[in-house]
Amino acid sequence: MSAAETEPLPDDAVEVGRVAGAWGVKGGITVRPLSPDPQALLGSRRWYLRPPADGGPTPRPGADRAPPPAWLKLTTVRRQGEHVVAMAQDLDQREQAEALKGLRVFVARSSFPSTADDEFYWVDLIGLDVVNRPGQALGRVIGLIETGPHCVLRIAPPGRAEVPAADERLVPFVSAYVDAVDLPGRRITVDWPLDDEPSGEA
């Protein structure tokens, strides 16, 4: 793939992982998923690559190497432990794969595998407003925590995009507490009292 083959990110592109390094000796790569359930990575056959946005090191091609490609067309992809390993067209040398380390991996949201009615991707829950049964605003989902048996919603108080961990409200994402998830309406309704204030606000 030539350096001239650049392609803009799709409008529905979602960041789903980061290249952790090379895998094997034939150009395979290892990707660290952002979610403990990497179905978005496993279900897409095209990954878009972009430099890190957090100040991390940007891969630098050697003098005799082309810049990293803007996207990869996968030939094989599978889960291996906590990571995902993949092979891609025009990526057949370990040195090429090593040059991709640190790049962010995006896929089009439209390529995500379908989910059951009661299943949701983390990326779809982040940013949703959370209200309780009386309609009181608890805040907005800023992340999730994987505990093993289930996930826990990390909710920032209304009007606050980023807060210290002590100020977050944590609500288990299970049917005992979650009444409804309205993706088109960008809202989650929960059975949770408003007076359960985060410890940082006590």
N, C-alpha and C positions, 0 to 999 in steps of 0.2 A: 504494500500500500504506500503510495507516494505521499510526500509531505503536502502536495497540492490537494490531496483528497481530504479537504476539510468539509465539515457539515455542521450546521447550527443544531443546537439542542432542540428536540421537539418541544412544543408549547407545554406538553404535559410531562416533561422529563422530571424524574424523581431521583435524588441521590440515594443509592442503596448499598454502597460499600466502598472499599478502598483497596487498591492493589497492595498486597502484603509482600509480594516477591515472586520469584520464579518457582516453578514446580517441574521437577524432572529435568531432562536434558534436551528435550525436543521443542522448547518454546512454550510450555505450559505456564500458566500463571495461577497464583493463589490470591484469593480475594477475601478480605475480612468483611462480612456483612454488618450492616448497621442494626439489623434486626435479628433476634435469635431464630426467626423463621424466615429463611432466605428464599422463599418461593418466587419473589420477583426476579431474583438473579437466575434461578433455575428455569424459569418459564420464558425468558426472553432469549432470542438468538442474536440480538444486536445490543452491544454495550457501548455507551458513549463515554469517552475519557476526557477529563478536564484536570488542570493543575490543582493542587491543594489550595484551599482558601483560608487556611488557619495559620499561615506563616511557616508551614512545614517546608522541607526541602523540595524543590521542583526537579524532577528527573532531567538530567542534562545528557544529550547524546554525545557520543565520542566524535572525534574529528571525522571518522570514516563512517558514521552512522546517520541515518535520517532521523528527524525529530519524531517523537512518539506519535502514533496515529490518533486521529480524532475519534475514531470508533473501531470496534472490532466485530467481525462476523464470526460467531462461534460455530465450531464443528462438534464439540462435545463439552458438556458441563455437568458436574455432579457435586454432591456434598461430600466433604471429608472432614469429619469431626465438627469443629466449630467454624470451619472455613468452607469456601467453595473453590473448586479447581476447575480450570477450563483450558481448552485448546481453541485456537482461532486461525482463520485463514491468513496466510502471509506472515505468520508468527511461528517460526520453526527452529529458532535457535535460542538457547538459554540466555545469551547476552541480550537479545531483543527483549525477552521477558523481564530480565533484571532492570532494563532501562525504564520500565513502566512502574516500578515500585513507587508508592506514594500517591499515584494518580487517583482521583475520585472516579467512581463508576456510577453512571446514570443509566436508567432505562425509561422507556416511555410508559406512562401509567396505563395506557390502553393495551399494553402487552402483558400486564399482570394476569396470572391465571384467575379464573372466576372463583369466588368464595361462596360458601353456604350462607343462608340468610342470617345466621347468627355469628358469622365470622367476619373479621375486619382486619385490614392491614393497618399497622401502626401509623404509617404516613397519612392515612385517611382520618385518624382520630386526633392527631396533633393539630392544634389550632381551633378545635371545636369548643363552643361555649358549653358550660355545664350549669344546669339549673336543677333544683330539687323539686319534689312534687308540688309544693305550694308556689313554685315559679320564682323562688329566690335565686339570684345569681351566685354561684359558688366560685366562678372564675373561668379560666380557659386552660385547656390541656396543653402543656408545654413539653410533655414527654411521657414515657412509660417505663416501668421497672419490671423486669422479668424475674419472678420469684420461684419459678419452677412449676407449681400447680396452676398458677394463673398470673396475669399481669396486673399491675397497679397503675392507675392514672395519676400523673403528677399534675396538679392543678395550681396555677398561679392565681392570686386574688384578682378580682375585677380591676381592670385598668393598669395592671402591672405585667409587662411582657417577660421580665426576668427578675427573679427573686432569689434570696438565699434559700438553701435547702430547708432550713428551719421554718421558713414562711410558706412552704408549699402545703397544700392540702392533699392527702393521699387517699384515694378511694379505690378499693379492689374492683377490677373489671370483671365482675361475676354477676350472674342473674339475680343473686340475692340483693344486690345494691343498685344495679343498672336496670332501669325500667325500659329505656328505649334509646336507640341511636338513630338520629335523623341526619343522614349525610347531606341530602339536598338542603335541609334547613340549617346545617352546620351546628347542630345542638345535640347534647346528651342529657337525658333526664335520669336523675338518680334518686334513690331513697336515702338521703343523707341530710342531717340537720345543718342549718346555717351556723348554729352556735358552736359547732365543732371547729373552733378557731385554731390555726396552726400555732405551734408552740412559740414561734418567734414573735407572735402578736400578743402573747399573754401579758 
